[in-house]
């Protein structure tokens, strides 16, 4: 269904999702009358919507839908059988998906910059948005994480650019293609392709199909930046109608990155274009690890290609304050530092642990992992999780989140993950309760330890529970 041109009022079904709430905020601040509903209304999105004076009806009831609303946005969290969705279909009200709405109201007539890939999307999108903002380009943006520089995750555009985190998840019940296929990229970053989202994709080949469609949509007048180790680079070059440039640590990369030793609590790197070492610039970021270096390098390559001066990019990166839940220190008690991180894929877990070791040399590192995402709860990563978690000095695997939603034969064997780490010479426990995890760290932890909690969700508030328990001993 086409989105009407004279829209004034918009109703969002499943408005409390991270992306939907941000879209609601964009629409409200752009001057639309916005309301919505959700079955799960809780912080931080409920607070965001309340602060914006966006009414949210609890639960899904057909009478919630305003009969004279100009447009209904249907989130991908609801199906065709949802009571409100059924009412919309029966009434003939105009409806659209979240990415369709974003594209219609905010991407048309602008240069859409999209960050896609298996890892690093949120951090790279945040870096790119901040650098363009700091340089005075007034970009609009929507990011899947909370950016500390803006104390938010979206902004209405005031200039020619809009930056979007390109999500490969499906769009809506009526559109099973990936969201990022709607984002009309003028230029894009592809951070790499690895298998994930086993609830959406059958296998890596199926997932690659979505990414290959995406690179085919880049504007011929724009460009695509690809991490140089991405498999299928030749196919990407063939399918992309725009120029393709690579970035990475390889000498063959168009934008060659060289990681430098940390200095005064910041990571730093050099990046040179087409092997021109004499023109290499040194950049500093308040983050550590090769993955964050690559995220920043992609941002540098993108913004320099867009015409920013190197000095402006250097200044902006140095003032980047990071993203919540990405190597975020949440507190310290009894000399033990507690860090929160979103890592839930084996590669992301390994990169996070390597980065934290670089940032905190000599400290004993605890990895506390919750198998929570649709893929990490499945046995698809049974062999990959032990070596990743085994990079920590001590690994604790928490309970499988909502195991009843995964067929028993497909579930991750958490006991076996811990056993495989121990068989490889590491220390590991599977503890089925938050309280047991907290007590183990409280009894075995010592001053100078670093505890990183890794989960794609809230993990039962374990961060604050652990800090509270440790403070009792101070």
C-alpha positions as CSV (number, residue, x, y, z in Angstrom):
1,X,0.0,0.0,0.0
2,X,1.3,3.5,-0.9
3,X,1.9,6.0,1.8
4,X,-0.4,9.0,1.3
5,X,1.3,12.3,0.6
6,X,-0.7,14.5,3.0
7,X,-0.1,12.6,6.2
8,X,-0.6,14.5,9.5
9,X,-1.4,11.8,12.1
10,X,0.4,8.5,12.5
11,X,-0.3,5.5,14.7
12,X,2.4,2.9,15.4
13,X,1.6,-0.7,16.4
14,X,4.3,-2.1,18.7
15,X,5.7,1.3,19.3
16,X,8.0,0.4,22.3
17,X,10.5,-1.5,20.2
18,X,13.9,0.3,20.0
19,X,13.5,1.2,16.3
20,X,9.8,1.9,16.5
21,X,10.1,4.2,19.5
22,X,12.9,6.1,17.7
23,X,10.9,6.4,14.6
24,X,8.0,7.7,16.7
25,X,10.4,10.3,18.1
26,X,11.6,11.4,14.7
27,X,8.0,11.7,13.4
28,X,6.9,13.7,16.5
29,X,9.8,16.1,16.3
30,X,9.2,16.5,12.5
31,X,5.7,17.8,13.3
32,X,3.4,14.8,13.0
33,X,0.7,13.9,15.5
34,X,1.9,10.5,16.8
35,X,0.4,7.8,19.0
36,X,0.7,4.1,19.4
37,X,0.3,0.9,21.4
38,X,2.3,-2.0,22.7
39,X,1.9,-5.1,24.9
40,X,5.2,-4.5,26.6
41,X,5.6,-0.9,27.9
42,X,8.9,-0.5,29.9
43,X,12.0,1.7,30.1
44,X,13.9,3.1,28.4
45,X,11.6,3.4,25.4
46,X,8.5,4.0,27.5
47,X,10.3,6.9,29.2
48,X,11.4,8.3,25.8
49,X,7.8,8.2,24.5
50,X,6.4,9.7,27.7
51,X,8.9,12.6,27.6
52,X,7.8,13.3,24.0
53,X,4.1,13.3,25.1
54,X,3.4,10.4,22.7
55,X,0.3,8.5,24.0
56,X,0.8,4.7,24.2
57,X,-2.1,2.4,24.7
58,X,-1.4,-0.8,26.7
59,X,-2.1,-4.0,24.9
60,X,-3.4,-4.5,21.4
61,X,-7.1,-3.7,21.1
62,X,-8.9,-2.8,17.9
63,X,-10.5,0.2,19.6
64,X,-7.0,1.7,20.2
65,X,-6.6,2.4,16.5
66,X,-7.9,6.0,15.7
67,X,-10.5,5.6,13.0
68,X,-9.4,8.7,11.2
69,X,-5.6,8.3,11.4
70,X,-3.8,9.1,8.2
71,X,-1.2,6.3,8.4
72,X,-0.6,3.2,10.5
73,X,3.0,1.9,11.0
74,X,3.1,-1.9,11.6
75,X,6.1,-3.1,13.6
76,X,7.7,-6.5,12.7
77,X,7.0,-7.7,16.3
78,X,3.3,-8.2,15.4
79,X,1.6,-10.6,13.0
80,X,-1.4,-10.5,10.7
81,X,-3.5,-12.0,13.4
82,X,-2.8,-9.2,15.8
83,X,-6.2,-7.6,16.8
84,X,-5.1,-4.1,15.8
85,X,-3.5,-5.3,12.6
86,X,-6.7,-7.1,11.7
87,X,-8.8,-4.0,12.3
88,X,-6.5,-1.9,10.1
89,X,-6.7,-4.4,7.3
90,X,-10.5,-4.6,7.6
91,X,-10.9,-0.8,7.7
92,X,-8.7,-0.1,4.7
93,X,-6.6,2.4,6.6
94,X,-3.2,3.1,4.9
95,X,-0.4,1.2,6.5
96,X,3.3,0.8,6.0
97,X,6.3,-0.9,7.7
98,X,8.9,0.9,9.9
99,X,11.6,1.0,7.2
100,X,9.1,2.1,4.5
101,X,8.0,5.0,6.8
102,X,11.6,6.0,7.6
103,X,12.5,6.0,3.9
104,X,9.4,8.0,2.9
105,X,9.6,10.8,5.4
106,X,13.4,11.1,6.1
107,X,15.5,9.5,3.3
108,X,13.8,10.9,0.2
109,X,15.8,13.8,-1.3
110,X,18.8,13.2,1.0
111,X,22.0,11.3,0.8
112,X,21.3,8.1,2.7
113,X,24.3,6.7,4.4
114,X,23.8,3.1,5.6
115,X,26.0,0.9,7.8
116,X,25.4,-2.8,7.4
117,X,27.2,-5.9,8.4
118,X,27.5,-8.7,10.9
119,X,29.3,-6.8,13.6
120,X,30.1,-3.2,14.6
121,X,27.0,-1.6,13.0
122,X,25.9,0.3,16.1
123,X,29.3,1.7,17.0
124,X,30.1,2.6,13.4
125,X,26.8,4.3,12.8
126,X,27.2,6.2,16.0
127,X,30.8,7.3,15.1
128,X,29.6,8.4,11.6
129,X,26.7,10.3,13.0
130,X,28.8,12.1,15.5
131,X,31.6,13.0,13.1
132,X,29.2,14.5,10.6
133,X,27.4,16.4,13.4
134,X,30.7,17.7,14.9
135,X,31.7,18.9,11.4
136,X,28.5,21.0,11.2
137,X,26.7,18.8,8.6
138,X,23.5,18.5,10.7
139,X,22.8,14.9,9.8
140,X,19.7,13.0,10.7
141,X,20.3,9.6,12.1
142,X,18.8,6.5,13.6
143,X,21.0,4.2,15.6
144,X,20.4,0.9,17.4
145,X,22.1,2.0,20.6
146,X,22.1,5.0,23.0
147,X,24.7,7.5,22.0
148,X,26.3,9.3,24.9
149,X,27.2,12.4,22.9
150,X,23.6,13.0,22.1
151,X,21.9,11.3,25.0
152,X,19.7,9.6,22.5
153,X,19.6,7.5,19.3
154,X,18.0,9.6,16.7
155,X,17.9,13.1,15.3
156,X,15.7,14.9,12.7
157,X,18.0,15.9,9.8
158,X,18.9,19.5,9.2
159,X,21.2,18.9,6.3
160,X,21.7,16.6,3.3
161,X,22.7,13.4,5.1
162,X,20.7,10.8,7.0
163,X,22.7,7.9,8.7
164,X,21.0,4.6,9.4
165,X,22.0,1.4,11.0
166,X,21.2,-1.1,8.4
167,X,19.3,-4.0,10.0
168,X,19.2,-7.3,8.1
169,X,16.1,-8.5,10.0
170,X,12.8,-8.9,8.2
171,X,10.6,-5.9,7.7
172,X,7.0,-6.9,8.6
173,X,4.6,-9.7,8.3
174,X,3.7,-8.5,4.8
175,X,7.3,-8.0,3.8
176,X,9.8,-10.7,4.8
177,X,12.8,-9.0,3.1
178,X,15.5,-7.3,5.1
179,X,14.9,-3.8,6.5
180,X,18.0,-2.3,4.9
181,X,16.7,-3.0,1.4
182,X,14.4,0.0,1.9
183,X,17.1,2.5,2.8
184,X,18.1,3.8,-0.6
185,X,21.9,4.1,0.1
186,X,23.8,6.8,-1.6
187,X,26.9,5.4,0.2
188,X,27.3,2.4,2.5
189,X,29.6,0.6,4.8
190,X,29.7,-3.2,4.9
191,X,31.6,-4.4,8.0
192,X,31.6,-8.0,7.1
193,X,29.2,-11.0,6.7
194,X,28.9,-13.8,9.2
195,X,26.0,-16.1,10.0
196,X,23.6,-14.9,12.6
197,X,19.8,-14.6,13.2
198,X,19.0,-18.2,12.9
199,X,15.4,-17.4,13.4
200,X,15.3,-15.5,10.1
201,X,18.0,-17.1,7.9
202,X,18.4,-20.8,7.1
203,X,22.2,-20.6,6.8
204,X,25.1,-18.3,5.8
205,X,24.2,-18.6,2.1
206,X,20.6,-17.5,2.8
207,X,21.9,-14.5,4.8
208,X,24.4,-13.6,2.0
209,X,21.6,-13.3,-0.4
210,X,20.2,-10.3,1.6
211,X,23.5,-8.6,1.7
212,X,24.1,-9.1,-2.0
213,X,20.7,-7.5,-2.7
214,X,21.8,-4.6,-0.5
215,X,25.0,-3.9,-2.2
216,X,23.1,-3.9,-5.5
217,X,21.0,-0.9,-4.3
218,X,23.9,1.5,-3.7
219,X,23.5,4.7,-5.8
220,X,25.8,4.5,-8.9
221,X,27.0,8.0,-8.0
222,X,27.9,7.0,-4.5
223,X,30.3,4.4,-3.1
224,X,30.5,1.3,-1.0
225,X,33.2,0.6,1.7
226,X,33.8,-3.0,2.5
227,X,36.0,-4.5,5.2
228,X,38.7,-6.2,3.1
229,X,38.4,-9.7,4.7
230,X,34.8,-9.9,3.8
231,X,34.2,-13.2,1.9
232,X,32.9,-12.9,-1.7
233,X,34.5,-9.5,-2.3
234,X,34.7,-10.2,-6.1
235,X,31.0,-10.9,-6.2
236,X,30.3,-7.7,-4.2
237,X,32.3,-5.7,-6.7
238,X,30.4,-7.3,-9.6
239,X,26.9,-6.6,-8.1
240,X,27.5,-3.1,-6.8
241,X,26.7,-0.4,-9.3
242,X,28.8,2.1,-7.4
243,X,32.6,2.2,-6.9
244,X,33.8,-0.2,-4.2
245,X,36.7,0.6,-1.9
246,X,38.1,-1.7,0.8
247,X,39.4,-0.9,4.3
248,X,41.3,-3.0,6.8
249,X,44.6,-4.2,8.1
250,X,45.7,-5.9,4.8
251,X,48.3,-4.3,2.6
252,X,45.9,-4.9,-0.3
253,X,43.2,-2.6,1.3
254,X,42.4,0.7,-0.4
255,X,42.3,2.2,3.0
256,X,45.1,0.5,4.9
257,X,44.7,0.6,8.7
258,X,47.6,0.2,11.1
259,X,46.7,-0.2,14.8
260,X,49.1,1.7,17.1
261,X,49.8,1.1,20.7
262,X,47.3,2.8,23.1
263,X,48.4,6.2,24.4
264,X,47.1,7.9,27.6
265,X,44.0,5.8,27.8
266,X,42.9,6.0,24.2
267,X,43.3,3.7,21.2
268,X,45.0,5.1,18.1
269,X,45.6,4.1,14.5
270,X,46.9,5.3,11.2
271,X,45.1,5.0,7.9
272,X,46.5,5.6,4.4
273,X,44.7,5.7,1.1
274,X,46.0,3.5,-1.8
275,X,49.3,2.8,-0.1
276,X,50.3,6.5,0.3
277,X,52.0,6.2,3.6
278,X,53.3,9.7,3.4
279,X,49.7,10.9,3.6
280,X,48.7,8.7,6.5
281,X,46.9,10.4,9.3
282,X,46.9,9.3,13.0
283,X,43.5,9.1,14.7
284,X,42.6,8.6,18.3
285,X,39.4,7.0,19.7
286,X,38.3,6.4,23.3
287,X,37.9,2.6,22.6
288,X,40.1,-0.4,22.3
289,X,40.4,-3.5,20.2
290,X,40.9,-4.2,16.5
291,X,37.2,-4.3,15.9
292,X,36.8,-0.7,17.2
293,X,39.8,0.4,15.2
294,X,38.1,-1.0,12.1
295,X,34.8,0.7,13.0
296,X,36.6,4.0,13.3
297,X,38.6,3.4,10.2
298,X,35.4,2.8,8.2
299,X,34.0,6.1,9.6
300,X,37.2,7.9,8.5
301,X,37.1,6.5,5.0
302,X,33.4,7.4,4.7
303,X,33.7,11.0,5.9
304,X,36.8,11.8,3.9
305,X,35.1,10.4,0.8
306,X,32.2,12.8,1.6
307,X,34.6,15.7,1.7
308,X,35.4,16.3,5.3
309,X,38.8,17.5,6.2
310,X,41.1,15.1,8.1
311,X,41.6,17.6,10.9
312,X,37.8,17.8,11.5
313,X,37.5,14.0,11.6
314,X,40.5,13.8,14.1
315,X,38.8,16.3,16.4
316,X,35.5,14.6,16.3
317,X,36.8,11.1,17.0
318,X,38.8,12.3,19.9
319,X,35.6,13.7,21.5
320,X,33.4,10.6,20.9
321,X,32.0,9.4,24.2
322,X,30.8,6.0,23.1
323,X,27.6,4.0,23.1
324,X,25.9,2.5,26.1
325,X,26.3,-1.3,26.4
326,X,29.4,-1.3,24.3
327,X,32.3,-1.9,26.7
328,X,30.6,0.5,29.1
329,X,31.9,0.6,32.6
330,X,28.9,0.6,34.9
331,X,30.6,0.7,38.2
332,X,33.4,-0.4,40.5
333,X,33.2,-1.9,44.0
334,X,35.8,-3.6,46.2
335,X,38.3,-2.9,43.4
336,X,36.4,-4.9,40.9
337,X,35.3,-3.2,37.7
338,X,32.0,-4.2,36.1
339,X,31.5,-3.7,32.4
340,X,28.4,-4.0,30.3
341,X,28.6,-5.2,26.7
342,X,26.1,-6.2,24.0
343,X,28.2,-9.0,22.6
344,X,26.3,-12.2,21.9
345,X,27.9,-13.7,18.7
346,X,31.1,-15.7,19.3
347,X,33.1,-13.3,17.1
348,X,31.9,-10.3,19.0
349,X,32.6,-12.0,22.3
350,X,36.2,-12.8,21.3
351,X,36.8,-9.3,19.9
352,X,35.3,-7.7,23.1
353,X,37.5,-9.8,25.4
354,X,40.6,-9.0,23.3
355,X,39.8,-5.3,23.3
356,X,39.3,-5.3,27.1
357,X,42.6,-7.1,27.6
358,X,44.3,-4.4,25.5
359,X,42.6,-1.6,27.5
360,X,43.3,-3.2,30.9
361,X,46.6,-5.1,30.7
362,X,47.4,-7.3,33.6
363,X,43.9,-7.5,35.0
364,X,42.1,-10.8,35.5
365,X,39.1,-10.9,33.2
366,X,35.8,-12.6,34.0
367,X,33.3,-13.2,31.1
368,X,29.7,-13.5,32.2
369,X,27.6,-14.6,29.3
370,X,23.8,-14.9,28.9
371,X,22.6,-17.0,25.9
372,X,19.7,-14.7,25.1
373,X,19.6,-13.9,21.3
374,X,17.6,-16.1,19.0
375,X,20.9,-17.5,17.6
376,X,23.0,-17.8,20.7
377,X,20.3,-19.9,22.4
378,X,20.6,-22.5,19.5
379,X,23.3,-25.1,19.1
380,X,24.4,-23.4,15.9
381,X,27.4,-21.9,17.8
382,X,28.0,-24.9,20.1
383,X,31.5,-25.3,18.9
384,X,32.3,-21.6,18.5
385,X,31.3,-20.3,22.0
386,X,33.9,-22.2,24.1
387,X,37.1,-20.8,22.4
388,X,35.6,-17.3,22.4
389,X,34.6,-17.4,26.1
390,X,37.8,-19.2,26.9
391,X,39.7,-16.0,26.1
392,X,38.7,-14.8,29.6
393,X,40.5,-16.0,32.7
394,X,37.1,-17.1,34.2
395,X,34.0,-17.7,32.2
396,X,30.5,-18.0,33.6
397,X,27.6,-19.0,31.4
398,X,24.2,-18.0,32.7
399,X,20.8,-19.7,32.1
400,X,19.4,-20.1,28.6
401,X,16.9,-17.3,28.2
402,X,13.3,-18.5,27.5
403,X,14.4,-22.0,26.6
404,X,10.8,-23.0,25.9
405,X,10.8,-20.9,22.8
406,X,13.6,-23.1,21.2
407,X,12.9,-26.7,20.3
408,X,14.8,-28.9,22.7
409,X,16.8,-30.6,20.0
410,X,17.9,-27.2,18.7
411,X,19.0,-25.7,22.1
412,X,22.5,-24.8,23.0
413,X,24.0,-27.3,25.5
414,X,25.2,-24.8,28.1
415,X,26.8,-27.4,30.4
416,X,28.8,-28.6,27.4
417,X,30.1,-25.1,26.7
418,X,31.5,-24.8,30.2
419,X,32.9,-28.3,30.0
420,X,34.7,-27.7,26.7
421,X,36.3,-24.5,28.2
422,X,37.5,-26.6,31.2
423,X,38.8,-29.3,28.9
424,X,40.8,-26.7,27.1
425,X,42.4,-25.7,30.3
426,X,40.2,-22.7,31.3
427,X,38.0,-22.0,34.3
428,X,34.3,-22.1,33.5
429,X,31.0,-22.6,35.3
430,X,27.4,-22.9,34.1
431,X,25.2,-21.3,36.8
432,X,21.5,-21.3,36.3
433,X,20.6,-18.3,38.5
434,X,21.7,-14.7,38.7
435,X,22.1,-15.0,42.5
436,X,24.6,-17.9,42.1
437,X,26.7,-15.9,39.6
438,X,26.8,-12.9,41.9
439,X,27.8,-15.0,44.9
440,X,30.6,-16.8,43.0
441,X,32.2,-13.5,41.8
442,X,31.8,-12.0,45.3
443,X,33.6,-15.0,46.9
444,X,36.2,-15.6,44.2
445,X,36.8,-12.0,42.8
446,X,39.7,-9.9,43.9
447,X,40.7,-6.3,43.6
448,X,41.9,-5.5,40.1
449,X,39.5,-7.9,38.4
450,X,37.4,-6.9,35.4
451,X,34.0,-8.5,35.0
452,X,32.3,-8.1,31.6
453,X,28.7,-9.0,31.4
454,X,27.7,-9.9,27.8
455,X,24.1,-10.2,26.8
456,X,21.7,-8.8,24.1
457,X,19.2,-8.1,26.9
458,X,19.0,-7.0,30.5
459,X,20.3,-10.2,32.1
460,X,18.1,-9.9,35.1
461,X,19.8,-6.6,36.2
462,X,22.9,-8.6,37.1
463,X,25.2,-5.6,36.8
464,X,23.6,-3.6,39.6
465,X,23.0,-6.7,41.7
466,X,26.7,-7.6,41.5
467,X,27.8,-4.1,42.4
468,X,25.4,-4.0,45.3
469,X,26.7,-7.3,46.6
470,X,30.3,-6.3,46.3
471,X,29.6,-3.0,48.1
472,X,28.4,-4.9,51.1
473,X,32.0,-6.2,51.6
474,X,33.6,-2.7,51.3
